[in-house]
Amino acid sequence: MKKTIITVTGRDTVGIIARVCTYLAEQKVNVEDISQTIIQGFFHMMMIADTSGSPKSAGELAEDLNAIGEEIGVSIHCQHEDIFNMMHRV
């Protein structure tokens, strides 16, 4: 199983979750856990996803998600779980 951490941040607008999740479903990425919040008009979402079923590499998924983020006006970052853990360990 290849777990990937996906974060989405930016001004809240209609359709952010739908756009990101639709793309992930099309790429056979399974969202295992999701948390989202809106604070004073700012949207933040974090997902843990299994990308092992996707025909695309982690790099391709990250590039596509970055482009989607630009289209909808948010920042989307995609990291393999191991990299995320190394960057955030105490």
Steps between C-alpha positions, in 0.01 A plus 500: 500500500634842405364764736510863395422811701306765306444847642279770354499860627353828379196722506179301534290461189236262370625173352851460643438158653298384200770599250786338692308181584367462145855512363622250761216259421575524127861404578396201715628665818319392815448769766549322832461794735401863455481803726390845394430826671412856413626780722392856422460421131823300465467136397737224612473132415734211571455157347676168537465311175606163363653559157604139432210450254579807292652468153687826566820545697509708818673776304231504232224509762676789677535695174136444407378599846716812491341597167150437638586719797603782269173463306283526811712749693644283777836348581519120480802305624550128462770305687578134552431399861867428574610847387218664695595309815870591468416867455263508798671283758585650834 
